[in-house]
């Protein structure tokens, strides 16, 4: 089994890469519609998606403190926006605010209990927080739900056969 620092670095890199890719896709899609709106002379609609996309962009560039605020704006506009709860939780985790991170990811999981990425994200927070047992439970649940990052991580640490 790999050392704890190596595992933390590996899981952080995998999760960050997956999150950046998925959130960047959302931001790019939003930018295309924003550009069309500007060229048509229409004002940009500042709805929950607008604030989520701003938070995702800030998170992508490592400004988690500001990202948390934008995700909160999105949540206040749409209390059923599970991606905003999850992303805010991830940003709290990056800031080392683990209880807040878990609480927000739990809110996302209440809305989408079968979302493997949410279980994987919470597992990552638990691992960073030092609770390996809860982390492993979430990684295994995420893998059962088909989350590729969880499967790769479990293979990497020797918990499942390759």
N, C-alpha and C positions, 0 to 999 in steps of 0.2 A: 504494500500500500504506500502511496505517495505521502510526503510530509504534509502537515497541515498548511504551512504557508504556500506550498506548491498547489495544493488543492484550491485554496482561496483565490490565488491568482488565476488559475485555470478557469474556475467557475465564474469569476468576475469578468474575465475576458470573453467567455462564451456568451454570458448573459448580456453584457454591454453591447457586443456585436449584434446579437439578435434584436435587442431593443432598438438600437440605432437604426438598423435596417428597416424594421417594421414602422417605427415612428417617422423616419425620413421619407418613406413611401407616402405616408399620410400627408406630411408637410408638402412634399412635391405636388401631390394631387391638388391640395388646397391652393398652392401657389399658381397652378395652371388656371383654376377657376377664378382666382383673384385677379390675375392678369387679364383674363377675358372681361371681367367686370369693369376693370379700370379702362380698358380700351373702349368699352361700350358706354363709358361715362356714368356707369352706375356705381353708387357707393358700396363699399365692402360691408357686408352684414357681420356685425360683431356678436355672433351667437356662441353657444357653448363650444362648437367645433373650432371657431376662430381662436378662442382662448386656449383650448386644448392644443392646437397646432403651435401656438406661441410657446406654450410650456414644453412641448415635445422638442422644439428647436433649441430652446435654452438648455434642456436636459442633455440633448445630443452634444452640445458644446461644453457640458460640465458645469453649467450655472444652475445647480439644483435648488439653491435657495430661492432664486427668482422663479424657477419652474414650478415650485410648490405653490407659489402665489397664483400663477396663471391656471394651474390645474384646479385650484380652489374656486376661481372665478367660473370655470367650466362646470364644476360640480354644483355651485350655487344656482347656475342657470338651468342645469339638468341633473337633478339628484339621482337619475337612473343611468348615468354615464359611467359604466363600469370601467372603461379604458382610462378615464380620468382618475378614478379612485386608484386603480392599479399603478398608473404612471406616477401619481403623487406618492404612493407607497414606495415605489422604487427610488424616487428622489429622496424621500426621507431616509431610506436605507443607505443611500450614498452619503448622506450627511451624518450618518451614525446615530440617527434617531430611531432606533429599532422598534420600540413599542409603538410609536406612531406609524412606522412603516407597516408593521404587521396589522395594525388596526385598519389602515386604509386598504390593504390588499384583502383583508377579510371582508370589507364592504364590497369589493369587486367580486369576490367569491360568492357572496350571498346572492348576487345577481346572476352570476355565471359559474355555478359550482363544477361544471364539467370542462372548464377552460384549463387545459394543461399548462399553458404559459403562466397563468396566475399561480398555480400550485408550485411551479418551478421557481417563480420569482419570490414567493414567500419562503420556499426552502432555502434560497440563496440568502435571504435576510436572516433566517434562523442560523445558517452556517456562519455568517459574518458576526452574528450576535454570540456565537459560541454554543448553541444548542444543536449538537450534531444529530441527536435522536429525532427531534422534530424536523430537522432539515431532511434527513433521510426518508422520513415518512412522506414528506411533500415531494421529494424527488421521485420516489417510487410511484406515488399517485399520479404525478405528471407523466411519467413514463407509461403507466397503464392507460393514460388518456391519449397517448401517442405523441407527446412532446419530444421532438428530436433532440433538443438540447439536454433534457433530462436523461434520455437514453444514452447519449454520448458521454455525459458525465458519469453515469453509473457504470458504463463500460470502462471508462478511464480509471476509475477507482477500484475496479474489479468486482463490482456488485452484480453484474450480469455478464453473460458470455457474449463475446463479439460475434 
